[in-house]
Amino acid sequence: MLDLSRLRALHAVSVHGSIGAAATALGYTPSAVSQQIAKLERETRTTLLERRGRGVALTEEARHLADAAKELLSIVERAETALEERRGLPTGRLAIGAFASAARGLMPGVLAELAARHPALDTRLTEVDPHLSVDLVARGVIDLAVAHDWDIAPLPAPEGVEQAVIGDDLCDILVPEGHPLAGRDHVTRAELAKERWICQPPGTVCHDWLMRTLRAAGYEPEVAHQAEENHTQVALVAAGLGIALIPRLGRGTLPAGVRAVALEPMPTRRLYALWRTGATRRPAIRETVRTLQAHWPV
């Protein structure tokens, strides 16, 4: 009989494309995932992974087995949901994906409360790019995602995925202490035409919002520095290297030398919880969504 945990490992490699990425999603080490795949190969007497350059690729047999694993995992999820629903209490493992600032600014308190109130619930958090999280939920890689969108890029709503609003995250312009705008209560977008910007790299929602919104105001933003982490952007602002648009969630206390100025109209990103429709009745999902909303800073 095939071992479900080994099939889960193969499915994760199929979804994520590498042993390392699969290990991160499952909360294992790459070595542990490799061992699971090796045992599955011995069980099935089939080669499942082939070396391709520095990585691996699934064989044709492995792809068929991964498809079967996906169906089996869906059946297991439905069975676990039914059992949990009968008990009426959140139990079992809940894999959660959240983007970086939510993982830092929201999830610690949420996870701590869930652990205290529901010791039979085993939550596992992974930082996930918001571009990827909806698809990971839809494909069954994670159970619940905390994602966000902006007004220019509404969150996709694929069939089979439910969502609930957590709250709205406001954003400020951060400027160096000696900047001419540092003493202002608010600024308009037109007043930022000649500024040097610090922002996330192209392809991220925040970068796309900045470029499209300021272009609509009649000018091309000058991006001087790019950094994925908001804290890195804040440090660059503190050094006097430019200004940045930074959401408040997970931002923390601003360091000396940085001032926040309101931008009018104020940019807002909306946070959502997402989960598969089939898991809607699961108490763990309902309780986690409720806790996320309760912890949202009003």
N, C-alpha and C positions, 0 to 999 in steps of 0.2 A: 504494500500500500504506500502511495506517495505521501511524503511528509508535508503538511500544510505550511509550516514555517519555511521550508526550503523552496516551496512554490512561491511563497510571498517574496522571498529574496530574488528569485528569477524574475518575477513580475516587476519588482522595483528596478532591476537593471534594465528591463525592457522599456519601462516608462522613462527613466532618467538618463539612460544612455551610457552609463559608466558604473563601475563598482563603487567608486568613491561617492558619487552623487546618490546612489542607492543607499549606501551606508548612512549618509547624513539624513536622508529621509526616514530611514527605519530606526535611527538612534543606535546603530551598531558601529563597529569598527570595520574598515574595508577588509581586514583579514577575516573577520567573522562572516561577512557576506561571501567572500571567496570560498571559505570552508563549506558554507551551506550549498553553494553551487556545485562544489566538488563532490559532496555527498549525494546530491541529486543526480549527478552524472553517473556515479557508481550504481545508484538505485535503478536508473533507467538504462544503464549500459549504453549511454548516448553522449556524444560530444555536444555540449550546449554553448560553449563560448569559444571563439577563435580570436587569436591575436591579430590586431589591425594597427600597425604602427606602434604607438605607445599605449593604445587602448585595447578594448575588446569589442567584438560584435557577436550578436546572437546568430547561431546557425539556423537553418530552415526548421529543423526539428525543435529547436528552442523557441522559435516564434510561435509554433503551433501549441507548444506546452504553455507558453506565457499567456496565450489567448484562453486556454482552458483554465489556467490559474486565475485569470480575471473573473471568469464565470463562477468558479468555486468561492473566491473571496466575496463576491456579491451575495452568494447564497449564505455564507457564514455571517456576513453583516446583517442580513435580514433576520437570521435566526437569533443573533445576539440582540438585535433591536427588540424582537418579540419577547425574549426572556427579560430584558431590562424593563420593558414596558409593564410586564406582569408584576415585577417586583415593585415598580413605582419609584425606584431610587436610582440615581446615576451610579453606574458601575462600569467596570471594564476599562480598556485603554481608549483614550481619545487623542488622536493625533491632530495638533493644531498648527497651522502656519500663519505667521504674522509678519508684516513688513517691519523694517528695522526700528523706526521711531515708535510704532505701536508695541513692539516687543520690549522696548525699553521703558516707555512712558505709561503703558496701560496694563500689559500682561502680568508683571510681577504681582501686583495686588490682586488681580483676578485669579491667578493660579493659586496664590496663597489662601484665598478665601475658599476656593473649591476644595483644596486639600484639607482644610480645617473642617469644613462642613460635610464633606463626602469622602471619607478615607478609602472607600472601595473604588473610587474613580481614579484612574491612573492617567493623568494628563501628560502629554509629551509635546513640547514646543519646539518649532524650527523656524528660523528666520527665512522668509520666502519673499522674493520680489513680487510686488503686487500685480505685475504683468502676467505672472505665471500661476498665481494662487487659484484663480477661478478654474483653470484647466486641471490643476492638480486635484481639486475637489471633485470635478466632474468625472475624472478618471479613477477616483477611489484611492488616490495615493495618500491624501490626508482627509480627515473627517470634517474639519471645520477650518475656515480661513477668515482672517481679519484683513480686509483689503480696503482700498480707498479709490475714489475718483475725483476729478475736477469737472468744472462746468464744460470744458472743451472736450472731455473724453469720458462720457458716461460708462459706468461699469458694465461689461457685457453680462447678459443674463441667458446663458445657454439652457436648453431644455433639460430638465432633471435637476436643476440647481435652484435652491430657494435662498432668499436673502432677507435680512432685517437690518434696519438702520441702527447704528450704534450712537452716532452723534456727529456734529460738525466741528471740524478743527480749523480755527482761524490762523491766518498767516500774517507776519509782520515783515517790514523791511528792516534789516539790521545794517547799521552804518558804524564806522569808527567814531570814537568819541569826539575827535576834532573835526569831523565832517560838517560842512555847512548846514546839512539837514538834521544834525543831531539834536538840536533844540526844538525842532518842530513837533507839533502834536500829530500832524498828518501831512501827507503829500499826495499829489495826483500822479497818474502814470506819465502824463506829458512832461512833468518836472524831472523825470529820470532819464531823459534822452541821452545825456552826455556821460552817464555813469559807466564805470567799469564793473562788470558783474562777476560774481562767484556763484556757480550753480552746479547741478548734477550733470553728468555726461549726456550726450544726445541719446535718444531712445527711451529715456525715463519720462514718466508723466510730468514730473516737476519741470524738467528742462523744456518739454514740449509746451507746457502751459506758459512759461516765461517767454519763449520765443514768439509764439502765436499771439499772445495777448499784447506784448509790447510792439510787435509789428503792426497790430491793428490800431495802436495808438499813433502810428505814423513814423516809426523809426526802427532801425535795425539795432538790436542790443549788441554791445561789445562784450563778449564773454572773455574775460582775462584768465580765469582759473576754473577748473572743473574738479569736483570731488564728490564721491558717492555719499559719504557720511556727513550728516548735518553738523556734527561737532567739529569736523575738519573745516567745513565752510565757516563756522563761527570763529575758529582760530585764525583763519585767513582774514576775516573782517577785522578782528582784534589787532592784527598786524598792520592794518591800514591799506590792504591790498585791493579793496573793492567793497561792494555792497552785496547783500544777498537777500533773497526772499525765503524765510524759514518758517515752517509751521510751528505752532506752539507745543503740540504734543511731543513729549520726550525731549524737548529742547533744554530743560533744566534752567538753572540760574545763569544769567548771562555773565560772562567774565568782565573784569574791569577793562574799560576801553571800548565797550560795545554798547550801543544804544538801539532800542527798538522804536520804530516810527510806524504809525498806522498808514496803510496805503488805502486810498479811497478811489473806487469802491474796494472794500476789503476782500481779498481772495479767500476762498473757503474750499476745503476738501472734505468730502463726506466719507465717513467710515461705515463699513458694512460687515456683518457676519454672514458667511455663506456656508451652506451644507447641502448634501444631496437630499432630494425629495424623499427618497426611501427611508432616510434616517430621521425624518421630521418628528416621528412619535417617540424617538429615543429620549428618555429623561436627561441623559448627559448633554445632549444638544440643547434642549430647552433650558436647562439650568445654566449652562455656559453662556448662552445668549443673554439670559436674564442678568447674569452677573456682569457681563461686559457692559450692558446698558446701565446697570446700577453704579458701576465704577467710572462712568464717563464724567469728566469734570464739567459741571454745569457752569 
